[in-house]
């Protein structure tokens, strides 16, 4: 969310109000390397997408059901971001895409028990 906000508003640090996320690894309110992120996104013709909390959980649940894997919420966000990119025609179903998931949902088992 802060990266997206930084593209919309040059005074984003003064106007941005960070929120907690179930995806702890994505809850970085003021990213240290934001200028480098802008450079990579701009040079590659990339895009910035914000995913809702419910989409994060849906993505993780989708992988759990289809693949039998307990991935991290950050991985769920990655899956949902790909869905948005498909909808925006920035990628196609023929493209080969590697999604990285560097954690598991085991550290959040209490949330799974509630779901």
NUSE-164139 format. One line per field, with one value per atom (N, C-alpha, C): atom name; x negated, y negated, z negated. Coordinates in Angstrom, 1 decimal. Example, Ala and Ser with C-alpha at 12.3 -4.5 7.8 and 13.67 -1.06 7.14 Angstrom:
BEGIN
a (N,CA,C,N,CA,C) .
c1 (-13.2,-12.3,-13.2,-12.8,-13.7,-12.9) .
c2 (5.7,4.5,3.3,2.2,1.1,0.0) .
c3 (-7.8,-7.8,-7.8,-7.1,-7.1,-7.9) .
% end
This chain:
BEGIN
a (N,CA,C,N,CA,C,N,CA,C,N,CA,C,N,CA,C,N,CA,C,N,CA,C,N,CA,C,N,CA,C,N,CA,C,N,CA,C,N,CA,C,N,CA,C,N,CA,C,N,CA,C,N,CA,C,N,CA,C,N,CA,C,N,CA,C,N,CA,C,N,CA,C,N,CA,C,N,CA,C,N,CA,C,N,CA,C,N,CA,C,N,CA,C,N,CA,C,N,CA,C,N,CA,C,N,CA,C,N,CA,C,N,CA,C,N,CA,C,N,CA,C,N,CA,C,N,CA,C,N,CA,C,N,CA,C,N,CA,C,N,CA,C,N,CA,C,N,CA,C,N,CA,C,N,CA,C,N,CA,C,N,CA,C,N,CA,C,N,CA,C,N,CA,C,N,CA,C,N,CA,C,N,CA,C,N,CA,C,N,CA,C,N,CA,C,N,CA,C,N,CA,C,N,CA,C,N,CA,C,N,CA,C,N,CA,C,N,CA,C,N,CA,C,N,CA,C,N,CA,C,N,CA,C,N,CA,C,N,CA,C,N,CA,C,N,CA,C,N,CA,C,N,CA,C,N,CA,C,N,CA,C,N,CA,C,N,CA,C,N,CA,C,N,CA,C,N,CA,C,N,CA,C,N,CA,C,N,CA,C,N,CA,C,N,CA,C,N,CA,C,N,CA,C,N,CA,C,N,CA,C,N,CA,C,N,CA,C,N,CA,C,N,CA,C,N,CA,C,N,CA,C,N,CA,C,N,CA,C,N,CA,C,N,CA,C,N,CA,C,N,CA,C,N,CA,C,N,CA,C,N,CA,C,N,CA,C,N,CA,C,N,CA,C,N,CA,C,N,CA,C,N,CA,C,N,CA,C,N,CA,C,N,CA,C,N,CA,C,N,CA,C) .
c1 (-0.8,0.0,-0.9,-2.0,-2.7,-3.4,-3.8,-4.4,-3.4,-2.2,-1.1,-0.8,-0.7,-0.4,-1.5,-2.8,-3.9,-3.8,-3.2,-3.0,-1.8,-0.9,0.3,0.0,-0.8,-1.0,-2.4,-3.0,-4.4,-4.7,-3.6,-3.7,-3.2,-3.3,-2.7,-3.1,-4.3,-4.8,-4.0,-3.6,-2.8,-1.4,-0.9,0.5,0.9,-0.1,0.2,0.4,1.4,1.7,1.6,0.5,0.3,1.3,1.6,2.5,1.9,2.2,1.7,2.2,1.6,2.0,1.8,2.6,2.4,1.1,0.7,-0.6,-1.7,-2.2,-3.1,-4.3,-4.8,-6.0,-5.7,-4.4,-4.1,-3.7,-3.6,-3.2,-4.4,-5.0,-6.2,-5.7,-5.4,-4.7,-5.5,-6.9,-7.7,-8.9,-8.8,-9.9,-11.2,-12.3,-13.6,-14.0,-13.8,-14.3,-13.3,-12.4,-11.3,-11.8,-12.8,-13.3,-13.9,-14.5,-15.0,-13.8,-12.8,-11.6,-11.0,-10.9,-10.3,-11.2,-12.5,-13.4,-13.1,-13.1,-12.9,-11.5,-10.5,-9.2,-9.1,-9.6,-9.6,-10.4,-11.6,-12.4,-11.9,-11.2,-10.7,-9.3,-8.7,-7.3,-6.3,-6.7,-5.9,-4.7,-4.0,-2.9,-2.9,-2.1,-2.0,-0.5,-0.3,1.1,1.2,2.2,2.5,3.6,3.4,4.3,5.1,6.4,7.1,6.8,7.1,6.9,7.7,8.9,9.7,9.1,8.6,7.9,6.6,5.9,4.7,5.1,6.1,6.6,7.2,7.9,8.5,7.4,6.3,5.2,4.5,4.3,3.6,4.5,5.8,6.8,6.9,6.8,6.9,5.8,4.6,3.4,3.5,4.0,4.2,5.2,6.3,7.3,6.8,6.2,5.7,4.5,3.5,2.2,1.9,2.7,2.5,1.3,1.0,-0.1,0.4,-0.2,0.1,-1.0,-0.6,-1.6,-1.4,-2.3,-2.2,-1.1,-0.6,0.3,-0.3,-1.6,-2.3,-2.3,-2.4,-2.2,-0.8,0.2,1.6,1.7,1.1,1.1,0.5,-0.6,-1.2,-0.3,0.4,1.3,2.4,3.0,4.1,3.6,2.3,1.8,1.7,1.3,1.3,2.7,3.7,5.1,5.4,5.0,5.2,4.5,3.2,2.5,3.1,3.7,4.4,5.6,6.3,7.5,7.1,6.0,5.5,4.8,4.8,4.1,2.6,2.0,0.5,-0.2,0.4,-0.1,1.0,0.6,1.6,1.4,2.3,2.3,1.2,0.7,-0.5,-1.8,-1.9,-3.1,-3.6,-4.9,-5.5,-5.8,-5.3,-5.5,-5.9,-6.8,-7.3,-6.8,-6.0,-5.6,-6.4,-7.0,-7.8,-7.0,-7.1,-6.5,-7.6,-8.0,-9.1,-8.8,-7.5,-7.1,-6.0,-5.5,-4.3,-3.3,-2.2,-1.1,-1.1,-2.1,-2.2,-2.4,-3.0,-3.3,-2.0,-0.9,0.3,1.5,1.2,2.1,3.4,3.2,4.4,5.4,5.0,5.9,6.6,5.9,6.4,7.5,7.3,8.3,9.6,9.5,10.7,11.4,10.7,11.3,12.0) .
c2 (1.2,0.0,-1.3,-1.3,-2.6,-2.8,-1.8,-1.9,-2.5,-1.9,-2.5,-3.9,-4.2,-5.6,-6.5,-6.1,-7.0,-7.3,-6.5,-6.9,-7.9,-7.9,-8.7,-10.1,-10.2,-11.4,-11.7,-12.8,-13.1,-13.4,-13.7,-14.0,-12.8,-11.6,-10.4,-10.2,-10.4,-10.2,-11.0,-12.2,-13.0,-12.6,-12.1,-11.8,-10.4,-9.5,-8.0,-7.6,-6.8,-6.2,-4.7,-4.2,-2.7,-1.9,-0.7,0.2,1.5,2.2,3.6,4.5,5.6,6.6,8.0,8.9,10.3,10.8,10.1,10.4,9.5,10.0,9.2,8.7,9.5,9.2,8.1,7.8,6.7,5.4,5.5,4.3,3.5,2.9,2.0,0.6,-0.2,-1.5,-2.5,-2.5,-3.4,-2.7,-2.0,-1.2,-2.0,-1.4,-2.0,-2.2,-1.2,-1.3,-1.7,-2.6,-2.9,-3.6,-4.4,-5.0,-4.0,-3.0,-1.9,-1.1,-0.9,-0.2,-0.9,-2.2,-3.1,-2.9,-2.9,-2.8,-1.5,-0.4,1.0,1.0,0.6,0.6,-0.2,-1.4,-2.3,-1.8,-1.3,-0.8,0.5,1.3,2.5,2.4,1.2,1.0,1.8,2.0,2.7,1.9,2.5,1.8,2.1,1.4,1.6,1.9,2.9,3.4,3.5,3.0,3.3,4.3,5.3,6.4,6.2,6.4,6.3,7.4,7.2,8.2,9.5,9.4,10.6,11.3,10.6,11.2,12.0,11.4,12.1,13.5,13.5,14.7,15.7,15.1,15.9,16.6,15.9,16.4,17.6,17.4,18.4,19.6,19.4,20.5,21.3,20.5,21.1,22.1,21.7,22.6,23.8,23.5,24.6,25.7,25.2,26.2,26.9,26.1,26.7,27.5,27.1,27.7,28.4,28.2,28.8,28.2,27.0,26.3,25.2,25.0,23.9,22.8,21.9,20.8,19.6,18.7,17.5,16.6,15.7,14.7,13.9,13.6,12.9,13.6,14.9,15.7,15.7,15.6,15.4,14.1,13.1,11.7,11.8,12.6,12.7,13.4,14.4,15.1,14.2,13.4,12.5,11.3,10.9,9.9,10.4,11.6,12.2,12.2,12.4,12.4,11.0,10.0,8.6,8.2,8.7,8.5,9.1,10.3,11.0,10.1,9.6,8.8,7.5,7.0,5.7,6.0,7.3,7.7,7.3,7.2,6.9,8.2,9.4,10.7,11.5,12.6,13.6,14.9,15.8,17.2,17.9,17.5,18.1,17.7,16.7,16.2,17.2,17.4,18.2,17.3,17.6,16.7,17.6,17.1,17.7,16.9,17.6,16.9,17.4,16.5,17.0,16.9,17.9,17.9,18.3,17.4,17.7,18.0,18.3,18.6,19.6,20.0,20.9,20.3,20.9,20.4,21.1,22.0,22.7,21.7,20.6,19.6,18.9,19.1,18.4,19.5,20.6,21.7,21.2,20.3,19.8,19.2,18.5,18.0,19.1,20.1,21.2,21.9,22.1,22.8,22.0,20.7,19.8,19.9,20.0,20.1,21.3) .
c3 (0.0,0.0,0.0,-0.8,-0.7,0.6,1.3,2.6,3.6,3.6,4.4,4.1,2.8,2.4,2.8,2.8,3.2,4.7,5.5,6.9,7.1,6.2,6.3,5.7,4.7,3.9,3.6,4.0,3.7,2.2,1.5,0.1,-0.7,-0.1,-0.7,-2.1,-2.5,-3.9,-4.9,-4.5,-5.4,-5.4,-4.3,-4.1,-4.3,-4.3,-4.4,-5.8,-6.0,-7.3,-7.3,-7.8,-7.6,-8.5,-8.0,-8.7,-8.9,-9.9,-10.1,-9.0,-8.8,-7.8,-8.3,-7.9,-8.2,-7.6,-6.5,-5.8,-6.5,-7.6,-8.4,-7.5,-6.6,-5.8,-4.8,-4.6,-3.6,-4.4,-5.7,-6.5,-6.8,-5.8,-6.0,-5.7,-6.7,-6.4,-5.6,-5.8,-5.1,-4.5,-3.4,-2.9,-2.7,-3.2,-3.1,-1.6,-0.8,0.6,1.6,1.2,2.1,3.4,3.3,4.6,5.5,5.0,5.8,6.4,5.6,6.1,7.2,7.1,8.2,9.5,9.3,10.5,11.2,10.4,11.1,11.7,11.1,11.6,12.9,12.9,14.0,15.2,14.9,16.0,16.6,15.8,16.4,17.0,16.8,17.3,16.4,15.1,14.2,13.7,12.7,12.1,10.6,9.9,8.5,8.2,7.4,7.1,5.6,5.0,3.6,3.5,2.6,2.4,1.1,1.1,-0.2,-1.1,-2.4,-3.4,-3.1,-2.6,-2.3,-1.1,-0.1,1.0,0.6,-0.3,-0.8,-1.4,-2.2,-2.8,-1.8,-0.8,0.3,1.1,1.4,2.2,1.5,0.2,-0.6,-0.7,-0.9,-1.0,0.3,1.4,2.8,3.0,2.6,2.7,1.8,0.6,-0.4,0.2,0.8,1.3,2.6,3.5,4.8,4.7,3.8,3.8,2.5,1.5,0.2,-0.6,-0.3,-0.9,-1.8,-3.0,-3.9,-3.6,-2.7,-2.3,-3.2,-3.2,-4.0,-3.4,-4.2,-3.6,-2.5,-2.6,-1.6,-0.3,-0.3,0.9,1.5,0.6,1.0,1.7,1.2,1.9,3.3,3.4,4.7,5.7,5.3,6.2,6.6,5.7,6.1,7.0,6.8,7.6,9.1,9.3,10.6,11.2,10.4,10.9,11.4,10.7,11.1,12.4,12.5,13.7,14.9,14.7,15.8,16.2,15.3,15.6,16.3,15.9,16.6,17.9,18.3,19.5,19.5,18.4,18.3,18.5,18.2,18.5,19.1,19.7,20.3,19.6,19.9,19.3,20.0,21.1,21.8,21.2,20.5,19.9,18.8,18.7,17.7,16.5,15.3,14.2,13.0,12.3,11.1,9.9,9.0,7.8,6.6,5.9,4.7,3.4,2.6,1.3,0.3,-0.5,-1.4,-2.8,-3.1,-4.4,-4.4,-5.6,-5.6,-6.6,-6.6,-7.5,-8.8,-9.0,-10.3,-11.5,-11.2,-12.3,-12.7,-11.9,-12.2,-12.3,-12.9,-13.0,-13.8,-14.8,-15.5,-14.6,-13.5,-12.6,-11.8,-11.4,-10.7,-11.5,-12.7,-13.6,-13.6,-13.6,-13.6,-12.3,-11.2,-9.9,-9.7) .
% end
